[in-house]
Amino acid sequence: MNLVFRLAWRNLWRHPRRTWLTIGAMMFSNMLLVFMISLQFGMYGLMIDNSLQAFTGHMQIQAPGYKDDQRMRQTIADIVPLSVSLRRELGSDDIAARASAFALVSSDERSYGIAVFGVEPAYEVNVSTIPGLIGEGRFLGDNAAAEIVIGAGLARNLRVKLGAELTLLGSGRDGSFAAAVVTIVGIFDSGLAEIDRSIVEIPLGLFQDVFYMQGAGHQVVINAPVIDDVAELQIRVNALLPAGQELVVHDWDALQPGLKQAIRADISSSFFMYGILVILVAFSVLNTQLMSVLERTHEFGIVMALGLTPGRLAWLVLLETAIMGVLGLLLGALLGALVTYYFSINGFAYPGMAELAAKFNLPARFFPQITVLTLLIGPIVVYLFTMLSALYPALRLHRLHPVEAMRAV
């Protein structure tokens, strides 16, 4: 084995320029794959967090069936004490109670049907990005004040400005008539037309009075420190639910199933492009090894005439490829890790991204997420394909006849 390895090593450096070009192609592709996959997974984390923190949260406590059929009477009793208890037990302020209803909102000129959400002003900022998207005015203050924040799209449709009064008309929890006059104290611009024209927020205390909730609500929104902690946090939340109520805890996948599907679709398209890169590298290795075999046809004929079997020669060619593959894997993964680590500290920004990110309350820089998976999956795939590409030159030796090979020049 030691002799075969020494022969393989010597054969590689017969043409050092060609060997280094092949190893360099593998190094570059491995470095690029490590960085791009790490950046992609880092962007997925950012995409999930910002999609969920816009309004949904990482998980929600609801009454059974409320997720699929949002009826006014499917409520959580004493929702504010429940949120207070969870904040105390979990040691986190990223928990907020909400209530929701559909109502008619009217200005002096127009009326529109919208979704009204009652929120805890002091804690909503921890579970939603809407408070940070206020373009005019401020977010809600007093929990019982007759205030409202609306989207920029709805403000245009109603032809109202900051400080205008709106009338809310709806149906209370008990089926009675619900009405209130509220003052616009803030106008937010999320960049999403559907949210900006269809959602308004008022203080939870006011919501409960207007819609006769009797202290009840519909959702307790909870955010985890990081997305990877959601599963563990969901178990803890389930254990803290009051025994007398039938409540369920839905994670972000149940609340927004389309988000994971979008990520899977993006992964499929991205891995198609990565596959093209890997195949190009494999063809580069195939070309190198095929040229190496053809150049040594005369030499192979001589050693076969001396009794060396084609299988041993094929093993030699595969070992040469394996050595190049290992060098490309280790050096490429190392360079990829260094590049990714640098950008994981300093961030990676696309040109012109700062203004767009500020508009949507997103960070201007993306941070790659380097893990064992993102570090090794690309280089390992490249290595496997390089070994596959060496099979043809190796198997070609089985059809080699010693006499004909020795005649080759």
Residue pairs with C-beta under 8 A, 6 or more apart in sequence:
4 312
4 315
4 316
4 319
5 319
7 316
8 316
8 319
8 320
8 323
9 323
11 292
11 296
11 316
11 320
12 19
12 320
12 323
12 324
13 19
15 292
18 288
18 291
19 288
19 324
21 288
22 284
22 285
22 288
22 324
22 328
23 324
23 327
23 328
23 331
25 281
25 284
25 285
25 328
26 281
26 285
26 324
26 325
26 327
26 328
26 329
26 332
26 382
26 386
27 328
27 331
27 332
27 335
28 332
29 277
29 278
29 280
29 281
29 332
29 378
29 382
30 328
30 329
30 331
30 332
30 333
30 335
30 336
30 378
30 379
30 382
31 332
31 333
31 335
31 336
31 339
32 277
32 336
33 274
33 277
33 278
33 332
33 336
33 377
33 378
33 379
33 381
33 382
34 332
34 333
34 336
34 337
34 339
34 340
34 370
34 374
34 375
34 378
34 379
35 336
35 339
35 340
35 343
35 368
36 270
36 274
37 274
37 374
37 377
37 378
38 336
38 340
38 344
38 368
38 369
38 370
38 371
38 374
38 375
39 340
39 343
39 348
39 366
39 368
40 266
40 267
40 270
41 368
41 369
41 371
41 374
42 344
42 366
42 367
42 368
42 369
43 366
44 263
44 266
45 226
45 227
45 369
46 362
46 363
46 366
46 367
47 259
47 263
48 227
48 252
48 259
48 263
49 227
50 129
50 360
50 361
50 362
51 256
51 259
52 58
52 223
52 252
52 255
52 256
52 259
53 127
53 128
53 129
53 223
54 128
54 129
54 130
54 190
54 192
54 195
55 128
55 129
55 130
55 195
55 199
56 221
56 252
56 255
56 256
57 127
57 128
57 221
57 222
57 223
57 252
57 255
58 222
58 223
58 224
58 227
58 230
58 233
58 251
58 252
59 221
59 222
59 224
59 230
59 233
59 234
59 237
59 249
59 250
59 251
59 252
59 255
60 67
60 219
60 220
60 221
60 222
60 249
60 250
60 255
61 76
61 82
61 219
61 220
61 222
61 237
61 241
61 247
61 248
61 249
62 74
62 76
62 218
62 219
62 247
62 248
62 250
63 74
63 75
63 76
63 218
63 246
63 247
63 248
64 74
64 246
64 247
64 248
65 71
65 74
66 74
66 218
66 219
67 248
67 250
67 254
67 255
70 100
70 218
72 101
72 171
72 172
72 173
72 211
73 173
74 218
75 99
75 173
75 213
75 216
75 217
75 218
76 82
76 216
76 217
76 218
76 219
76 220
76 245
76 247
77 215
77 216
77 245
78 215
78 216
79 97
79 99
79 215
79 216
79 217
79 218
79 220
80 97
80 120
80 204
80 215
80 217
82 97
82 220
82 242
83 95
83 96
83 97
83 120
83 123
83 220
85 240
86 95
86 220
86 222
86 237
86 240
87 93
87 95
87 123
89 240
90 233
90 236
90 237
90 240
92 222
92 225
93 123
93 126
94 126
94 127
94 222
94 223
94 224
94 225
95 123
95 126
95 127
95 220
95 221
95 222
95 223
96 119
96 120
96 123
96 124
96 126
96 127
96 128
96 220
96 221
97 119
97 120
97 123
97 204
97 217
97 219
97 220
97 221
98 117
98 118
98 119
98 120
98 124
98 204
98 217
98 218
98 219
98 220
98 221
99 117
99 118
99 204
99 207
99 208
99 211
99 213
99 216
99 217
99 218
99 219
100 115
100 116
100 117
100 118
100 218
100 219
101 115
101 116
101 170
101 171
101 178
101 207
101 211
102 113
102 114
102 115
102 116
102 170
103 113
103 114
103 116
103 168
103 169
103 170
103 178
104 111
104 112
104 113
104 114
104 168
104 169
104 170
105 111
105 112
105 113
105 114
105 116
105 150
105 154
105 158
105 166
105 167
105 168
105 169
105 200
106 158
106 166
106 167
106 169
107 158
107 159
107 160
107 164
107 166
107 167
109 158
109 159
110 157
110 158
110 159
112 154
112 157
112 158
112 197
114 154
114 198
114 199
114 200
115 198
115 199
115 200
116 168
116 170
116 200
116 201
116 202
116 207
117 199
117 200
117 201
117 202
117 207
118 201
118 202
118 203
118 204
118 205
118 206
118 207
118 208
118 211
118 213
118 217
119 128
119 140
119 201
119 202
119 203
119 204
120 143
120 203
120 204
121 139
121 140
121 141
121 142
121 143
121 203
121 204
122 143
124 130
124 131
124 139
124 140
124 201
125 131
125 132
125 139
126 223
127 221
127 222
127 223
128 221
129 190
129 361
130 149
130 188
130 190
130 195
130 201
131 139
131 188
132 361
133 188
133 189
133 190
133 361
134 149
134 186
134 187
134 188
135 152
135 187
135 188
135 189
136 162
136 186
136 187
137 149
137 162
137 184
137 185
137 186
137 187
138 185
138 186
139 149
139 185
139 186
140 147
140 149
140 185
140 186
140 201
140 202
140 203
141 147
141 185
142 203
143 203
143 204
143 205
143 206
144 203
144 205
144 206
144 209
145 203
145 206
146 180
146 181
146 182
146 183
146 206
147 182
147 183
147 184
147 185
147 202
147 203
147 206
148 166
148 168
148 182
148 183
148 184
148 185
148 200
148 201
148 202
149 184
149 185
149 186
149 187
149 188
149 200
149 201
150 158
150 160
150 166
150 184
150 186
150 187
150 188
150 200
151 187
151 188
151 189
151 190
151 195
151 196
151 197
151 198
151 199
151 200
152 187
152 188
152 189
152 196
153 193
153 196
153 197
154 196
154 197
154 198
154 200
155 161
155 184
155 187
157 197
158 166
160 166
160 184
161 184
162 184
162 185
162 186
162 187
163 183
163 184
163 185
164 183
164 184
165 181
165 182
165 183
165 184
166 181
166 182
166 183
166 184
167 179
167 180
167 181
168 178
168 179
168 180
168 181
168 182
168 202
168 210
169 177
169 178
169 179
170 178
170 179
170 210
170 211
171 177
171 178
171 211
172 178
172 210
172 211
172 212
172 213
173 211
173 212
173 213
173 214
173 216
174 212
176 212
178 210
178 211
178 212
179 210
180 202
180 206
180 210
182 202
182 206
188 196
189 196
189 359
190 196
190 360
190 361
191 359
191 360
202 210
204 217
207 213
208 214
208 215
208 216
208 217
222 233
222 237
224 230
224 233
227 252
230 251
230 252
231 251
234 249
234 251
237 249
238 249
241 247
241 249
252 259
253 259
253 260
274 378
274 381
278 381
278 382
278 385
279 385
281 382
281 385
281 386
282 382
282 385
282 386
282 388
282 389
283 389
285 321
285 324
285 325
285 386
285 389
285 390
286 389
286 390
286 392
286 393
288 324
289 317
289 320
289 321
289 389
289 390
289 393
289 394
290 392
290 393
290 396
292 317
292 320
292 393
293 300
293 317
293 393
293 396
293 397
297 400
297 405
297 408
298 405
298 406
298 407
298 408
298 409
300 313
300 397
300 400
300 405
301 400
301 401
301 402
301 403
301 404
301 405
301 406
301 407
301 408
302 402
302 405
302 406
303 313
304 310
304 313
304 400
304 402
304 405
305 402
305 403
305 406
310 397
310 398
310 400
311 398
313 394
313 397
313 400
314 394
314 395
314 397
314 398
315 394
317 390
317 393
317 394
317 397
318 387
318 390
318 391
318 394
320 390
321 386
321 387
321 389
321 390
322 387
324 386
325 382
325 383
325 386
325 387
326 383
328 379
328 382
328 383
328 386
329 379
329 380
329 382
329 383
332 379
332 382
333 375
333 376
333 379
336 375
336 378
336 379
337 370
337 375
340 368
340 370
340 374
340 375
341 370
343 367
343 368
344 367
344 368
344 369
344 370
346 365
347 363
347 364
347 365
347 366
347 367
348 365
348 366
348 367
348 368
349 364
349 365
349 366
350 366
353 364
353 365
354 364
356 362
357 363
357 364
358 364
368 374
